[in-house]
Amino acid sequence: MSLPRTKLDAAFADLAKDLIHEDGPRISTMRNYRFAILNYQPEEEFKVRERMQRLHADLVAHGWSVLTLDLQALLFQRLRAQGEDFVPRVIEMEKRMSGIERSRGLGYLKSKLAPFIGGPDGLASDCSRVIREHVAKHPDAVDRTLALVGRAGALYPYFRSSALLKHLDGRTDNVPVVLLYPGERRGQTGLSFMGELEPDHDYRPRIYQ
């Protein structure tokens, strides 16, 4: 006897069906805009990782290439490139600021991390580079390549997913991109990151949930 499908199971099943379509990926109703969001509750993080592995295996079995982009790992690469003493210095200053007032420590940390995360030269640039390097090596496989962007929760509260997708638009060589988004859907297009931040309504992609 099979177990009933959960909401998360259904979201991944719908995504897989729209990706492996006989006429090519159908994750968006807009021409040349191949972005989608898979929304899930933050406490489902480990379940999502498990289902990501299943989706990866299913797509590979259908002849696809899957690029897994870990936002936390990409941020760490940027921080390490600043030199061995950068992170310890930031941590020490954040402790000092927080000792005076917690909000000052958080504000300082945000000011140091924001340039590495946001904007066209932030993590969007890193994601674009990985995708385009793959396309350059496999130019005939764009319609059978997927970029899965995950570990957004590790960047809370400094990350804005709508900004990432905006800065990725036009920089993926038309490769389908799916952002795994931990948060709550509010209204038709609103998403609250981690269920804590004010809902962001600046979304064009289809939302699977």
N, CA, C and O of each residue as an XYZ file, in Angstrom:
836
protein
N       0.850     -1.184      0.000
C       0.000      0.000      0.000
C       0.892      1.242      0.000
O       1.765      1.371      0.858
N       0.685      2.157     -0.949
C       1.525      3.343     -1.049
C       1.068      4.414     -0.070
O      -0.119      4.536      0.230
N       2.033      5.190      0.422
C       1.726      6.269      1.347
C       1.169      7.461      0.574
O       1.552      7.682     -0.575
N       0.262      8.238      1.195
C      -0.275      9.414      0.506
C       0.816     10.455      0.259
O       1.737     10.608      1.062
N       0.701     11.168     -0.861
C       1.688     12.180     -1.189
C       1.517     13.405     -0.315
O       0.397     13.839     -0.046
N       2.629     13.955      0.124
C       2.584     15.197      0.877
C       2.538     16.371     -0.096
O       2.693     16.193     -1.304
N       2.325     17.564      0.437
C       2.319     18.776     -0.386
C       3.677     18.951     -1.068
O       3.753     19.366     -2.225
N       4.750     18.628     -0.332
C       6.092     18.751     -0.893
C       6.308     17.748     -2.022
O       6.907     18.077     -3.046
N       5.817     16.523     -1.832
C       5.909     15.508     -2.891
C       5.214     15.999     -4.160
O       5.732     15.849     -5.267
N       4.030     16.588     -3.977
C       3.254     17.073     -5.121
C       3.984     18.196     -5.843
O       3.980     18.251     -7.072
N       4.614     19.096     -5.081
C       5.334     20.215     -5.692
C       6.485     19.707     -6.553
O       6.675     20.180     -7.673
N       7.255     18.750     -6.038
C       8.375     18.206     -6.803
C       7.870     17.410     -8.012
O       8.487     17.435     -9.077
N       6.749     16.706     -7.844
C       6.191     15.940     -8.956
C       5.725     16.873    -10.067
O       5.959     16.601    -11.245
N       5.068     17.969     -9.701
C       4.610     18.939    -10.704
C       5.795     19.579    -11.426
O       5.764     19.781    -12.640
N       6.835     19.892    -10.662
C       8.024     20.489    -11.260
C       8.673     19.527    -12.252
O       9.016     19.916    -13.369
N       8.839     18.273    -11.842
C       9.464     17.274    -12.717
C       8.649     17.090    -13.998
O       9.212     16.976    -15.087
N       7.315     17.061    -13.859
C       6.440     16.887    -15.029
C       6.594     18.044    -16.006
O       6.636     17.836    -17.219
N       6.680     19.270    -15.474
C       6.804     20.437    -16.344
C       8.188     20.553    -16.966
O       8.340     21.129    -18.043
N       9.194     20.010    -16.297
C      10.537     20.033    -16.859
C      10.671     19.011    -17.992
O      11.140     19.326    -19.085
N      10.244     17.776    -17.696
C      10.377     16.699    -18.680
C       9.128     16.693    -19.559
O       8.340     15.748    -19.535
N       8.963     17.754    -20.326
C       7.803     17.892    -21.208
C       8.246     17.590    -22.635
O       9.364     17.913    -23.035
N       7.361     16.973    -23.387
C       7.744     16.568    -24.745
C       8.120     17.752    -25.644
O       8.848     17.590    -26.623
N       7.616     18.939    -25.301
C       7.943     20.132    -26.080
C       9.009     20.999    -25.415
O       9.207     22.151    -25.802
N       9.696     20.446    -24.412
C      10.707     21.211    -23.690
C      10.177     21.708    -22.358
O       8.982     21.593    -22.085
N      11.047     22.257    -21.528
C      10.651     22.710    -20.198
C       9.477     23.682    -20.228
O       9.431     24.597    -21.050
N       8.523     23.464    -19.309
C       7.330     24.309    -19.241
C       7.152     24.857    -17.825
O       6.058     24.790    -17.265
N       8.217     25.393    -17.252
C       8.133     25.895    -15.884
C       7.695     27.351    -15.840
O       7.496     27.902    -14.757
N       7.543     27.979    -16.996
C       7.108     29.372    -17.046
C       6.195     29.578    -18.244
O       6.358     28.938    -19.283
N       5.231     30.482    -18.087
C       4.336     30.800    -19.200
C       4.909     31.898    -20.080
O       4.332     32.228    -21.117
N       6.051     32.474    -19.672
C       6.657     33.572    -20.423
C       7.802     33.073    -21.303
O       8.670     32.329    -20.847
N       7.791     33.478    -22.526
C       8.817     33.058    -23.486
C      10.190     33.586    -23.051
O      10.330     34.742    -22.654
N      11.173     32.728    -23.136
C      12.554     33.087    -22.788
C      12.703     33.548    -21.334
O      13.622     34.299    -21.005
N      11.797     33.094    -20.473
C      11.944     33.378    -19.038
C      11.765     32.061    -18.299
O      10.658     31.682    -17.916
N      12.887     31.375    -18.112
C      12.835     30.022    -17.563
C      13.259     30.006    -16.099
O      14.274     29.414    -15.732
N      12.465     30.664    -15.282
C      12.722     30.682    -13.850
C      11.496     30.176    -13.108
O      10.364     30.433    -13.518
N      11.724     29.455    -12.014
C      10.635     28.992    -11.164
C      11.129     28.947     -9.720
O      12.331     28.924     -9.454
N      10.179     28.935     -8.809
C      10.488     28.863     -7.379
C       9.757     27.667     -6.792
O       8.559     27.498     -7.019
N      10.463     26.845     -6.045
C       9.825     25.784     -5.284
C       9.821     26.226     -3.825
O      10.859     26.265     -3.166
N       8.631     26.556     -3.341
C       8.461     27.083     -1.990
C       8.197     25.953     -0.995
O       7.393     25.059     -1.257
N       8.878     26.003      0.137
C       8.679     24.988      1.172
C       8.856     25.621      2.551
O       9.450     26.691      2.685
N       8.336     24.949      3.563
C       8.484     25.425      4.931
C       9.940     25.231      5.388
O      10.549     24.207      5.078
N      10.499     26.200      6.117
C      11.909     26.088      6.542
C      12.233     24.783      7.270
O      13.335     24.251      7.132
N      11.269     24.263      8.051
C      11.543     23.030      8.788
C      11.605     21.800      7.882
O      11.944     20.710      8.342
N      11.281     21.970      6.598
C      11.341     20.860      5.649
C      12.669     20.804      4.897
O      12.786     20.091      3.900
N      13.659     21.544      5.361
C      14.932     21.665      4.645
C      15.543     20.311      4.288
O      15.947     20.095      3.146
N      15.613     19.402      5.258
C      16.271     18.120      4.990
C      15.425     17.241      4.063
O      15.969     16.465      3.278
N      14.102     17.360      4.153
C      13.234     16.639      3.225
C      13.444     17.156      1.809
O      13.455     16.381      0.853
N      13.611     18.464      1.681
C      13.834     19.061      0.360
C      15.146     18.559     -0.236
O      15.214     18.248     -1.425
N      16.175     18.482      0.584
C      17.460     17.989      0.077
C      17.329     16.551     -0.426
O      17.922     16.188     -1.442
N      16.554     15.742      0.285
C      16.345     14.355     -0.126
C      15.608     14.305     -1.467
O      15.978     13.540     -2.357
N      14.573     15.120     -1.600
C      13.804     15.128     -2.843
C      14.608     15.731     -3.992
O      14.413     15.361     -5.150
N      15.501     16.649     -3.677
C      16.409     17.181     -4.696
C      17.253     16.061     -5.293
O      17.458     16.002     -6.505
N      17.736     15.179     -4.434
C      18.547     14.065     -4.910
C      17.737     13.144     -5.814
O      18.243     12.642     -6.818
N      16.473     12.925     -5.450
C      15.606     12.084     -6.286
C      15.355     12.748     -7.636
O      15.435     12.100     -8.679
N      15.050     14.050     -7.607
C      14.809     14.786     -8.853
C      16.052     14.758     -9.728
O      15.962     14.565    -10.940
N      17.201     14.949     -9.116
C      18.476     14.903     -9.835
C      18.623     13.563    -10.546
O      18.959     13.512    -11.729
N      18.368     12.480     -9.819
C      18.506     11.140    -10.387
C      17.501     10.904    -11.515
O      17.841     10.311    -12.539
N      16.263     11.368    -11.326
C      15.230     11.183    -12.357
C      15.589     11.934    -13.636
O      15.431     11.408    -14.738
N      16.070     13.165    -13.483
C      16.418     13.961    -14.656
C      17.619     13.362    -15.399
O      17.630     13.290    -16.628
N      18.620     12.939    -14.636
C      19.794     12.315    -15.257
C      19.373     11.063    -16.030
O      19.896     10.779    -17.108
N      18.420     10.321    -15.462
C      17.930      9.116    -16.137
C      17.243      9.459    -17.453
O      17.179      8.626    -18.358
N      16.729     10.682    -17.562
C      16.088     11.139    -18.797
C      17.067     11.915    -19.690
O      16.654     12.589    -20.633
N      18.361     11.814    -19.382
C      19.374     12.427    -20.233
C      19.675     13.891    -19.933
O      20.226     14.601    -20.774
N      19.315     14.339    -18.740
C      19.540     15.733    -18.367
C      20.870     15.916    -17.640
O      21.438     14.970    -17.093
N      21.350     17.163    -17.650
C      22.452     17.583    -16.779
C      21.847     18.484    -15.707
O      21.033     19.356    -16.013
N      22.241     18.277    -14.459
C      21.704     19.071    -13.352
C      22.846     19.780    -12.637
O      23.764     19.141    -12.123
N      22.779     21.114    -12.609
C      23.763     21.915    -11.893
C      23.173     22.276    -10.534
O      22.134     22.932    -10.457
N      23.833     21.848     -9.468
C      23.369     22.165     -8.119
C      24.188     23.322     -7.586
O      25.386     23.185     -7.337
N      23.539     24.462     -7.413
C      24.219     25.679     -6.963
C      23.893     25.919     -5.495
O      22.748     26.195     -5.137
N      24.908     25.810     -4.655
C      24.780     25.969     -3.208
C      25.145     27.414     -2.848
O      26.318     27.785     -2.899
N      24.156     28.224     -2.488
C      24.408     29.637     -2.211
C      25.332     29.827     -1.018
O      26.153     30.744     -1.013
N      25.210     28.976     -0.008
C      26.092     29.086      1.156
C      27.536     28.819      0.756
O      28.440     29.547      1.163
N      27.755     27.775     -0.042
C      29.109     27.441     -0.475
C      29.694     28.559     -1.344
O      30.877     28.881     -1.232
N      28.864     29.149     -2.208
C      29.345     30.239     -3.059
C      29.736     31.458     -2.220
O      30.724     32.130     -2.516
N      28.957     31.739     -1.172
C      29.296     32.857     -0.290
C      30.598     32.576      0.450
O      31.440     33.466      0.572
N      30.775     31.357      0.943
C      32.007     31.007      1.652
C      33.228     31.143      0.745
O      34.295     31.563      1.192
N      33.070     30.789     -0.520
C      34.177     30.938     -1.463
C      34.577     32.410     -1.575
O      35.761     32.744     -1.614
N      33.578     33.271     -1.626
C      33.860     34.711     -1.705
C      34.563     35.214     -0.442
O      35.505     36.003     -0.521
N      34.109     34.762      0.693
C      34.706     35.220      1.950
C      36.132     34.727      2.101
O      37.000     35.464      2.569
N      36.384     33.478      1.706
C      37.750     32.945      1.794
C      38.702     33.716      0.878
O      39.887     33.861      1.179
N      38.174     34.202     -0.227
C      39.015     34.941     -1.176
C      39.472     36.293     -0.625
O      40.359     36.927     -1.197
N      38.869     36.737      0.487
C      39.248     38.015      1.091
C      40.492     37.912      1.982
O      40.997     38.921      2.473
N      40.978     36.685      2.183
C      42.158     36.494      3.027
C      41.800     35.823      4.350
O      40.653     35.867      4.796
N      42.787     35.210      4.958
C      42.550     34.428      6.169
C      42.038     35.256      7.345
O      41.307     34.742      8.192
N      42.412     36.520      7.403
C      42.038     37.319      8.570
C      40.704     38.041      8.414
O      40.239     38.675      9.361
N      40.071     37.958      7.227
C      38.844     38.722      7.004
C      37.706     38.265      7.921
O      37.126     39.081      8.637
N      37.384     36.977      7.904
C      36.264     36.468      8.702
C      36.496     36.665     10.201
O      35.584     37.129     10.885
N      37.684     36.331     10.753
C      37.909     36.579     12.183
C      37.741     38.051     12.565
O      37.208     38.353     13.633
N      38.186     38.961     11.709
C      38.041     40.397     12.002
C      36.579     40.817     12.028
O      36.154     41.590     12.887
N      35.813     40.291     11.068
C      34.393     40.628     11.019
C      33.666     40.080     12.246
O      32.824     40.756     12.838
N      34.003     38.853     12.615
C      33.356     38.236     13.783
C      33.674     39.023     15.051
O      32.790     39.270     15.871
N      34.923     39.412     15.209
C      35.328     40.155     16.400
C      34.606     41.498     16.478
O      34.135     41.888     17.546
N      34.519     42.199     15.362
C      33.840     43.492     15.362
C      32.340     43.331     15.602
O      31.725     44.150     16.285
N      31.755     42.273     15.039
C      30.327     42.023     15.253
C      30.039     41.771     16.728
O      29.018     42.221     17.248
N      30.936     41.054     17.405
C      30.772     40.804     18.844
C      30.836     42.104     19.629
O      30.055     42.317     20.557
N      31.765     42.967     19.256
C      31.894     44.247     19.952
C      30.642     45.094     19.770
O      30.120     45.665     20.727
N      30.169     45.168     18.535
C      28.977     45.957     18.244
C      27.752     45.395     18.960
O      26.947     46.147     19.510
N      27.617     44.067     18.950
C      26.476     43.437     19.611
C      26.519     43.642     21.109
O      25.480     43.707     21.767
N      27.747     43.747     21.658
C      27.889     44.001     23.089
C      27.344     45.363     23.480
O      26.879     45.561     24.602
N      27.407     46.293     22.548
C      26.853     47.636     22.786
C      25.338     47.606     22.585
O      24.572     48.081     23.423
N      24.930     47.037     21.454
C      23.504     46.903     21.121
C      23.373     45.850     20.030
O      24.068     45.906     19.015
N      22.478     44.890     20.244
C      22.362     43.766     19.308
C      22.083     44.222     17.885
O      22.642     43.669     16.939
N      21.227     45.221     17.723
C      20.879     45.683     16.377
C      22.089     46.283     15.664
O      22.185     46.224     14.438
N      23.017     46.864     16.439
C      24.216     47.440     15.818
C      25.117     46.340     15.276
O      25.726     46.489     14.217
N      25.197     45.231     16.012
C      25.993     44.095     15.543
C      25.415     43.502     14.273
O      26.150     43.164     13.346
N      24.089     43.377     14.233
C      23.428     42.828     13.059
C      23.595     43.771     11.866
O      23.820     43.329     10.739
N      23.484     45.065     12.128
C      23.648     46.047     11.067
C      25.053     46.037     10.495
O      25.243     46.156      9.284
N      26.045     45.892     11.381
C      27.435     45.833     10.921
C      27.660     44.603     10.048
O      28.278     44.681      8.986
N      27.149     43.467     10.516
C      27.326     42.228      9.760
C      26.665     42.326      8.393
O      27.214     41.862      7.394
N      25.485     42.931      8.357
C      24.786     43.102      7.082
C      25.594     43.977      6.136
O      25.666     43.698      4.940
N      26.205     45.039      6.667
C      26.987     45.938      5.813
C      28.209     45.246      5.234
O      28.638     45.582      4.130
N      28.781     44.281      5.959
C      29.965     43.567      5.477
C      29.614     42.452      4.488
O      30.379     42.172      3.565
N      28.438     41.810      4.689
C      28.076     40.677      3.841
C      27.297     41.076      2.601
O      27.379     40.409      1.570
N      26.537     42.167      2.699
C      25.659     42.563      1.587
C      26.372     42.678      0.240
O      25.825     42.222     -0.763
N      27.571     43.267      0.172
C      28.243     43.377     -1.140
C      28.580     42.031     -1.770
O      28.688     41.926     -2.992
N      28.749     40.999     -0.939
C      29.088     39.671     -1.459
C      27.842     38.917     -1.912
O      27.938     37.998     -2.726
N      26.667     39.297     -1.390
C      25.438     38.548     -1.634
C      24.578     39.176     -2.727
O      24.184     38.497     -3.675
N      24.289     40.463     -2.598
C      23.320     41.105     -3.476
C      23.919     41.788     -4.688
O      25.135     41.812     -4.882
N      23.028     42.344     -5.501
C      23.461     43.106     -6.669
C      23.880     42.229     -7.835
O      24.009     41.015     -7.679
N      24.092     42.819     -8.989
C      24.488     42.053    -10.175
C      25.863     41.408    -10.057
O      26.163     40.452    -10.773
N      26.705     41.927     -9.155
C      28.048     41.370     -8.990
C      28.154     40.465     -7.763
O      29.247     40.042     -7.386
N      27.007     40.170     -7.142
C      26.997     39.295     -5.972
C      26.858     37.834     -6.367
O      27.463     37.383     -7.339
N      26.055     37.099     -5.605
C      25.903     35.668     -5.852
C      25.244     35.380     -7.205
O      25.444     34.309     -7.779
N      24.462     36.334     -7.712
C      23.882     36.153     -9.051
C      24.989     35.996    -10.088
O      24.865     35.207    -11.025
N      26.058     36.743     -9.917
C      27.190     36.654    -10.840
C      27.844     35.283    -10.780
O      28.223     34.728    -11.811
N      27.980     34.730     -9.562
C      28.578     33.404     -9.407
C      27.703     32.327    -10.047
O      28.204     31.435    -10.732
N      26.382     32.418     -9.815
C      25.461     31.447    -10.403
C      25.518     31.523    -11.931
O      25.555     30.497    -12.611
N      25.524     32.742    -12.457
C      25.598     32.934    -13.904
C      26.877     32.331    -14.474
O      26.854     31.685    -15.521
N      27.988     32.547    -13.782
C      29.272     32.032    -14.262
C      29.249     30.506    -14.364
O      29.687     29.946    -15.368
N      28.741     29.834    -13.331
C      28.702     28.367    -13.329
C      27.824     27.857    -14.474
O      28.189     26.914    -15.176
N      26.665     28.491    -14.651
C      25.737     28.059    -15.694
C      26.343     28.272    -17.086
O      26.281     27.389    -17.941
N      26.920     29.440    -17.295
C      27.458     29.752    -18.623
C      28.695     28.925    -18.959
O      28.924     28.594    -20.122
N      29.483     28.594    -17.955
C      30.632     27.723    -18.206
C      30.149     26.351    -18.677
O      30.741     25.743    -19.568
N      29.060     25.874    -18.063
C      28.515     24.577    -18.473
C      27.964     24.651    -19.890
O      28.194     23.749    -20.696
N      27.232     25.730    -20.199
C      26.656     25.893    -21.539
C      27.756     25.975    -22.597
O      27.610     25.440    -23.696
N      28.848     26.644    -22.260
C      29.957     26.758    -23.214
C      30.528     25.390    -23.570
O      30.980     25.165    -24.693
N      30.499     24.482    -22.599
C      31.013     23.133    -22.839
C      29.974     22.231    -23.505
O      30.324     21.280    -24.202
N      28.681     22.540    -23.283
C      27.603     21.701    -23.818
C      26.537     22.590    -24.475
O      25.404     22.635    -23.996
N      26.871     23.287    -25.544
C      25.948     24.263    -26.155
C      24.663     23.667    -26.711
O      23.674     24.383    -26.867
N      24.656     22.383    -27.013
C      23.472     21.753    -27.605
C      22.543     21.137    -26.552
O      21.544     20.507    -26.898
N      22.872     21.318    -25.270
C      22.100     20.653    -24.211
C      21.337     21.626    -23.320
O      20.948     21.267    -22.209
N      21.117     22.858    -23.793
C      20.447     23.862    -22.960
C      19.059     23.410    -22.530
O      18.675     23.598    -21.376
N      18.299     22.813    -23.456
C      16.939     22.378    -23.145
C      16.901     21.148    -22.251
O      15.830     20.733    -21.808
N      18.052     20.570    -21.985
C      18.105     19.410    -21.092
C      19.112     19.648    -19.974
O      19.793     18.734    -19.511
N      19.179     20.902    -19.562
C      20.025     21.291    -18.439
C      19.172     22.055    -17.437
O      18.363     22.899    -17.822
N      19.352     21.762    -16.156
C      18.619     22.457    -15.096
C      19.603     22.966    -14.056
O      20.522     22.256    -13.648
N      19.394     24.208    -13.633
C      20.163     24.763    -12.515
C      19.260     24.815    -11.292
O      18.253     25.524    -11.282
N      19.623     24.063    -10.264
C      18.885     24.052     -8.996
C      19.654     24.913     -8.001
O      20.793     24.598     -7.655
N      19.040     25.995     -7.543
C      19.702     26.910     -6.611
C      19.142     26.671     -5.214
O      17.954     26.884     -4.968
N      20.007     26.226     -4.299
C      19.555     25.905     -2.955
C      20.400     26.524     -1.853
O      21.313     27.307     -2.112
N      20.074     26.156     -0.613
C      20.722     26.633      0.615
C      20.529     28.137      0.827
O      21.390     28.807      1.398
N      19.395     28.656      0.364
C      19.099     30.074      0.582
C      18.901     30.377      2.061
O      19.234     31.468      2.524
N      18.355     29.409      2.808
C      18.091     29.622      4.229
C      19.335     29.963      5.028
O      19.253     30.647      6.048
N      20.492     29.489      4.568
C      21.745     29.770      5.276
C      22.126     31.235      5.193
O      22.986     31.695      5.945
N      21.494     31.978      4.286
C      21.828     33.392      4.099
C      20.845     34.319      4.813
O      20.949     35.540      4.691
N      19.900     33.756      5.553
C      18.945     34.566      6.311
C      19.687     35.378      7.363
O      20.591     34.845      8.006
N      19.342     36.645      7.562
C      18.276     37.442      6.948
C      18.788     38.397      5.863
O      18.143     39.403      5.567
N      19.954     38.081      5.267
C      20.608     39.030      4.351
C      20.248     38.845      2.891
O      20.682     39.626      2.045
N      19.465     37.826      2.582
C      19.234     37.416      1.196
C      17.853     37.845      0.719
O      16.879     37.738      1.465
N      17.760     38.332     -0.518
C      16.481     38.623     -1.155
C      16.435     37.837     -2.456
O      17.156     38.136     -3.407
N      15.581     36.835     -2.478
C      15.548     35.947     -3.643
C      15.067     36.652     -4.903
O      15.529     36.341     -6.001
N      14.138     37.605     -4.755
C      13.653     38.307     -5.942
C      14.784     39.077     -6.616
O      14.832     39.178     -7.842
N      15.692     39.618     -5.809
C      16.838     40.345     -6.354
C      17.782     39.391     -7.087
O      18.313     39.724     -8.146
N      17.987     38.203     -6.515
C      18.852     37.215     -7.166
C      18.313     36.867     -8.547
O      19.058     36.874     -9.527
N      17.022     36.563     -8.627
C      16.430     36.177     -9.911
C      16.432     37.342    -10.895
O      16.630     37.145    -12.094
N      16.213     38.553    -10.389
C      16.237     39.720    -11.274
C      17.614     39.894    -11.904
O      17.726     40.193    -13.093
N      18.662     39.704    -11.101
C      20.010     39.895    -11.614
C      20.500     38.693    -12.429
O      21.494     38.795    -13.148
N      19.808     37.559    -12.318
C      20.144     36.394    -13.139
C      19.464     36.456    -14.501
O      19.936     35.858    -15.468
N      18.356     37.181    -14.570
C      17.597     37.254    -15.817
C      18.483     37.772    -16.951
O      19.108     38.827    -16.836
N      18.526     37.008    -18.050
C      19.346     37.378    -19.191
C      20.790     36.929    -19.082
O      21.600     37.233    -19.958
N      21.129     36.198    -18.001
C      22.522     35.796    -17.779
C      22.670     34.291    -17.588
O      23.664     33.828    -17.029
N      21.676     33.522    -18.056
C      21.718     32.071    -17.874
C      21.706     31.317    -19.198
O      21.609     30.090    -19.212
N      21.804     32.046    -20.316
C      21.779     31.428    -21.643
C      20.549     30.539    -21.837
O      20.604     29.516    -22.520
N      19.426     30.957    -21.213
C      18.122     30.292    -21.342
C      18.058     28.926    -20.669
O      17.149     28.149    -20.959
N      18.987     28.616    -19.788
C      18.919     27.382    -19.004
C      17.819     27.529    -17.947
O      17.777     28.559    -17.274
N      16.936     26.554    -17.773
C      15.923     26.618    -16.728
C      16.568     26.692    -15.342
O      17.494     25.942    -15.034
N      16.069     27.601    -14.521
C      16.595     27.798    -13.174
C      15.465     27.658    -12.161
O      14.424     28.300    -12.298
N      15.663     26.823    -11.146
C      14.674     26.653    -10.080
C      15.325     27.029     -8.756
O      16.342     26.457     -8.365
N      14.726     27.999     -8.075
C      15.206     28.413     -6.762
C      14.411     27.695     -5.688
O      13.182     27.754     -5.679
N      15.101     27.021     -4.787
C      14.468     26.374     -3.640
C      14.336     27.412     -2.533
O      15.336     27.902     -2.008
N      13.092     27.742     -2.182
C      12.814     28.907     -1.340
C      12.154     28.500     -0.019
O      10.999     28.074     -0.011
N      12.885     28.630      1.102
C      12.288     28.346      2.408
C      11.504     29.559      2.913
O      12.084     30.612      3.178
N      10.204     29.409      3.044
C       9.401     30.538      3.499
C       7.926     30.258      3.365
O       7.503     29.109      3.227
N       7.139     31.330      3.408
C       5.687     31.204      3.343
C       5.142     32.016      2.177
O       5.567     33.143      1.924
N       4.200     31.419      1.483
C       3.525     32.139      0.406
C       2.379     32.957      1.006
O       1.595     32.451      1.809
N       2.296     34.213      0.608
C       1.241     35.085      1.096
C       0.608     35.799     -0.087
O       1.232     36.640     -0.734
N      -0.636     35.450     -0.354
C      -1.294     35.964     -1.538
C      -0.846     35.195     -2.765
O      -0.253     34.122     -2.654
N      -1.132     35.748     -3.940
C      -0.817     35.057     -5.194
C       0.681     35.047     -5.495
O       1.210     34.043     -5.971
N       1.361     36.149     -5.222
C       2.774     36.238     -5.607
C       3.700     36.587     -4.449
O       4.915     36.642     -4.634
N       3.153     36.825     -3.259
C       3.988     37.227     -2.129
C       4.687     36.059     -1.462
O       4.092     34.999     -1.266
N       5.952     36.253     -1.112
C       6.723     35.238     -0.402
C       7.452     35.896      0.763
O       8.111     36.923      0.601
N       7.322     35.293      1.934
C       8.010     35.777      3.130
C       9.190     34.856      3.411
O       8.995     33.688      3.750
N      10.406     35.365      3.275
C      11.615     34.567      3.454
C      11.687     34.035      4.876
O      11.658     34.804      5.837
N      11.782     32.714      5.007
C      11.834     32.001      6.279
C      10.573     32.214      7.130
O      10.532     31.850      8.305
N       9.552     32.810      6.512
C       8.333     33.097      7.250
C       8.509     34.194      8.269
O       7.671     34.362      9.156
N       9.596     34.950      8.155
C       9.926     35.983      9.143
C       9.937     37.390      8.545
O       9.468     38.333      9.183
N      10.457     37.538      7.348
C      10.584     38.870      6.746
C       9.263     39.300      6.107
O       8.394     38.476      5.823
N       9.137     40.588      5.893
C       7.956     41.106      5.218
C       7.851     40.485      3.828
O       8.863     40.334      3.143
N       6.645     40.124      3.405
C       6.492     39.472      2.100
C       7.042     40.316      0.961
O       6.826     41.526      0.907
N       7.749     39.666      0.060
C       8.256     40.295     -1.151
C       7.309     39.920     -2.278
O       7.106     38.736     -2.548
N       6.727     40.914     -2.939
C       5.768     40.658     -4.008
C       6.392     40.858     -5.394
O       5.691     40.809     -6.405
N       7.693     41.079     -5.437
C       8.363     41.365     -6.703
C       8.783     40.056     -7.387
O       9.970     39.807     -7.596
N       7.783     39.222     -7.732
C       8.092     37.925     -8.319
C       7.392     37.737     -9.656
O       6.199     38.008     -9.789
N       8.146     37.272    -10.640
C       7.584     36.907    -11.941
C       7.532     35.390    -12.133
O       6.668     34.910    -12.866
N       8.434     34.608    -11.496
C       8.471     33.168    -11.762
C       7.219     32.445    -11.250
O       6.505     32.925    -10.370
N       6.994     31.296    -11.828
C       5.948     30.406    -11.320
C       6.402     29.864     -9.973
O       7.578     29.558     -9.776
N       5.457     29.752     -9.053
C       5.762     29.243     -7.709
C       5.145     27.859     -7.549
O       3.928     27.701     -7.640
N       5.983     26.864     -7.312
C       5.526     25.514     -7.019
C       5.483     25.339     -5.501
O       6.422     25.714     -4.798
N       4.395     24.772     -5.007
C       4.330     24.487     -3.560
C       3.237     23.469     -3.268
O       3.028     23.101     -2.112
